[in-house]
Amino acid sequence: MIKTVSFLSFLLLFLSCASKKDVVYYQNIDSLQGMQKSISYEVKIQPDDLLMIIVSADDPEAALPFNLKTYNASSNKLDLTRGQETVQLYLVDQDGSIEFPVLGKIKVGGLTRTEVLQLLKNKIGNYIKNPIINLRITNFKISLQGEVNLPGTYSVTSERITLIEALSMAKDLTIYGKRDNVLIIREINGMKSCNRVDITKSDFINSPFYYLAQNDVVYVEPNKTRVNSSAVGPNTSVIISAISILVSLSVLIFK
């Protein structure tokens, strides 16, 4: 009986143990000497992006032709006077182009936000003096799947988000997530790439995938404990613990 209790206790202890190197983030970060230069990163415009582009100038009337004519949803009338105040969206087509008022078709796919702003400023500058252009990607989103506490698709209000920030939005990884093999699926110029990131290593902060791009998919694989529990049941350790307690009580009662 005592041998049985000892074996069950050992088995329970074995199942509950987890290695520090499998769980802790930023291991050996102290080995990074001094201040680390931040990675320069800016997202690139992709097909199916929705761009909000608003053109203004010292002379508001001069800027009107370069803004989309929008409708007032409440009155169902064409809104010409408030064009600079109404959200205007340009859909980037599969060729990476948008149809822009006055200027016609403009290729923006593959360009950064800064590059598109400069392109538009140069073109519109031929018509009006000192144009002011605001541009934002309105459908920037990322998806998190697998062993995170709140999987799902998340909208991002800014145009710059790190992998750690994204995981935090999903309330971090579960204890069963593989932190050394996080998969990031990214599409660039119509081609999908699969990339692995080890967030237990401190040098991942210098990875090109430290910053996420729009429409990235982040998948956290289950570790061996989760995979094994799916075969024998997730409550195995609880059952073993209960049996161990019962056996221990039996030993005390019938001693």
Secondary structure in CASP SS format (residue, H / E / C, confidence):
PFRMAT SS
TARGET T0000
AUTHOR 0000-0000-0000
METHOD secondary structure of the structure
MODEL  1
M C 1.00
I H 1.00
K H 1.00
T H 1.00
V H 1.00
S H 1.00
F H 1.00
L H 1.00
S H 1.00
F H 1.00
L H 1.00
L H 1.00
L H 1.00
F H 1.00
L H 1.00
S H 1.00
C C 1.00
A C 1.00
S C 1.00
K H 1.00
K H 1.00
D H 1.00
V H 1.00
V C 1.00
Y C 1.00
Y C 1.00
Q E 1.00
N C 1.00
I H 1.00
D H 1.00
S H 1.00
L C 1.00
Q C 1.00
G C 1.00
M C 1.00
Q C 1.00
K C 1.00
S C 1.00
I C 1.00
S C 1.00
Y C 1.00
E C 1.00
V C 1.00
K E 1.00
I C 1.00
Q C 1.00
P C 1.00
D C 1.00
D C 1.00
L E 1.00
L E 1.00
M E 1.00
I E 1.00
I E 1.00
V E 1.00
S E 1.00
A C 1.00
D C 1.00
D C 1.00
P H 1.00
E H 1.00
A H 1.00
A H 1.00
L H 1.00
P H 1.00
F H 1.00
N C 1.00
L C 1.00
K C 1.00
T E 1.00
Y E 1.00
N E 1.00
A C 1.00
S C 1.00
S C 1.00
N C 1.00
K E 1.00
L E 1.00
D E 1.00
L C 1.00
T C 1.00
R C 1.00
G C 1.00
Q C 1.00
E C 1.00
T C 1.00
V C 1.00
Q C 1.00
L E 1.00
Y E 1.00
L E 1.00
V C 1.00
D C 1.00
Q C 1.00
D C 1.00
G C 1.00
S E 1.00
I E 1.00
E E 1.00
F E 1.00
P C 1.00
V C 1.00
L C 1.00
G E 1.00
K E 1.00
I E 1.00
K E 1.00
V C 1.00
G C 1.00
G C 1.00
L C 1.00
T E 1.00
R H 1.00
T H 1.00
E H 1.00
V H 1.00
L H 1.00
Q H 1.00
L H 1.00
L H 1.00
K H 1.00
N H 1.00
K H 1.00
I H 1.00
G C 1.00
N C 1.00
Y C 1.00
I C 1.00
K C 1.00
N C 1.00
P C 1.00
I E 1.00
I E 1.00
N E 1.00
L E 1.00
R E 1.00
I E 1.00
T C 1.00
N C 1.00
F C 1.00
K E 1.00
I E 1.00
S E 1.00
L E 1.00
Q E 1.00
G E 1.00
E C 1.00
V E 1.00
N C 1.00
L C 1.00
P C 1.00
G E 1.00
T E 1.00
Y E 1.00
S E 1.00
V C 1.00
T C 1.00
S C 1.00
E C 1.00
R C 1.00
I E 1.00
T E 1.00
L H 1.00
I H 1.00
E H 1.00
A H 1.00
L H 1.00
S H 1.00
M H 1.00
A C 1.00
K C 1.00
D C 1.00
L E 1.00
T C 1.00
I C 1.00
Y C 1.00
G E 1.00
K C 1.00
R C 1.00
D C 1.00
N C 1.00
V E 1.00
L E 1.00
I E 1.00
I E 1.00
R E 1.00
E E 1.00
I E 1.00
N C 1.00
G C 1.00
M E 1.00
K E 1.00
S E 1.00
C E 1.00
N E 1.00
R E 1.00
V E 1.00
D C 1.00
I C 1.00
T C 1.00
K E 1.00
S H 1.00
D H 1.00
F H 1.00
I H 1.00
N H 1.00
S C 1.00
P C 1.00
F C 1.00
Y C 1.00
Y E 1.00
L E 1.00
A C 1.00
Q C 1.00
N C 1.00
D C 1.00
V E 1.00
V E 1.00
Y E 1.00
V E 1.00
E C 1.00
P E 1.00
N C 1.00
K H 1.00
T H 1.00
R H 1.00
V H 1.00
N H 1.00
S H 1.00
S H 1.00
A H 1.00
V H 1.00
G C 1.00
P C 1.00
N C 1.00
T H 1.00
S H 1.00
V H 1.00
I H 1.00
I H 1.00
S H 1.00
A H 1.00
I H 1.00
S H 1.00
I H 1.00
L H 1.00
V H 1.00
S H 1.00
L H 1.00
S H 1.00
V H 1.00
L H 1.00
I H 1.00
F C 1.00
K C 1.00
END
